[in-house]
Amino acid sequence: MSDNKKKDVVGALRQVVADSYALLGQTHLCHWNVRGPGFFALHAAFEQQYTELFAAVDEIAERVRALGALAPGGLGNLAHMSGMKELREDASAEEMVKHLAYANGKVVESLAEARDLSAEADDSQSEDLMIARIQVHEKTIWMLRSYLAAG
């Protein structure tokens, strides 16, 4: 892989780390603060989502390291890199679900960018990782939207 293509892949993977970490934080916020009739289902679903995200962020950051670069960190730095809109602590359960569906969609966008750059660089390991992550987030979006459709 050329140095320029590697730099592009690493930059895209670093963005995925930042966006995924922002989503993780927002999902954790929802887990802590959800209320209402759907509390038990949403509380459990959000916990499952942020637990899965934590492991995924670690795997993506380790891929950045495997490519010889440093993984981004620090809450302020990650928030700045991501720029993801944050949810209010007192948001309703419906607002939380809508926000997380949107935020998962933003992560899918950065994953798709990293997937495409990885493919162009013939980095099949990064490409495969991004494809797998897209599948997880698309399923999560479907589940969140299905919850909203039930109401």
N, C-alpha and C positions, 0 to 999 in steps of 0.2 A: 504494500500500500504506500502510495507516495506521501510525503510529509504534509502536503497541502490537504489531501483527502483525509488523512488521519486527523489533522487539526480540525477539519470540519466535523468529522464523526465525534471526536472528543467534545467539541463545543455543543453539539446537539445532545449528546449523552448527559453532559453537565446540566443542560437546560431541563432534560427529563428528570434528573435528580431534584432540581429546584422545584419544578412544577409538582412532582410527586410528593415531595416533602410538604409543600403548601397544602396539597389535598389531604395529606395525612393529618396535618394540624387542624384543618377545617372539619374533617370527619371525627376527630377526637373531640373537638368542641361540641359537635352535634351529639355525640354519644353522652357526654357529660350533661348537656342541658336540655335534651329532648323532654317534652312533657305532652300529656294528653292521652286520648284513648288508644293511640298506637304506640304508647311508650315501650311496652315490653318487646314488641317485634322490632321497632326501630333501634332501641338501645342495643339489642343483640346483633342486629344487622350492621350497625355502625361499628361495633366492636370487632366483628369479623372482618369488616373492610379495613379498618385502620391496622389491625394485626397483620393482615396480608400485605398491606402497603409497606409496613415497616420492613418486612423481609425483602420485598421487591426493591425498595430504595437501596438497601444494603447490597443486593446483587448488582444493581446498575452501577452504583458507586465503585464496586470492586471491578467491574468491567472497565471503567474509566482508568482505574489503577493498572489493570492488566495491559492497557494500551500505553502505559508509561506517563500518564498525566496524573494530576492531583484532583481528587474529588472535592466539590464545593462543600462548604459547611458554614455553620454559624447561622442562627435564626435570622438575624438582620440581613446578612448576605443572601441567604436563600430566599427570603421574602422579597428583597430587592430584585434578585434575578428573575423570580417568577412573576411578580407584579399581579398575582392573582387577587381578585376582589375577595375581601374577607366578609364573613357573615357576622351579623350582630349576635351577641350572646343570648339575647332574649327573642330570637327568631322563633316563629311558630314551627311546629313539626312539618307542615306543608312547605314552608319557606326553606327549611333545612333540606328536605328531599329535593326540591327544585334546584337549590344552590349546588348540592352535591352532584346532581345529574349534569348541570352546567360545568362544574369544575372537572368532573371526569372527562367531559368532552374536550376541555382545554388540554388536559393531559394527553388525550388521544391525538390531538393535533401535534403536540411536540413529539410524541412517540412516532407518528407517521413521518415527520420530518427526519428524525433520527434513523428510522427504518430505511427511508429512501437514500439518505446519504451513505448509510452503511452498505446498501446494495451497490451504489455507484463505486464505492471503495473496495468492493469484493471482500467485505468484512462480514462473512456469513454468521459468525458468532453473535455480533451485535445486532445484525438484522434479525436473526431468529429470536433473540431476546425481546426485541421491540415488537415483533409479530405476536409473541406470546402475551406480552403486556397489553397490547391493543385488544386482544380477545378478552382478557380479564375486565378491562375497563368498559368495553362495549356490553358485556354481560351485566356489569354493575349498572350501567345507564339503563339498560332494558328493565332491570329489576326495580330501580328507583321510579322510572316512568310508569311501570305497571302498578306500583303502589299508589301513585297519584291518580291513575285511571280508575282505581277501585272506589274512590271517594265520591 
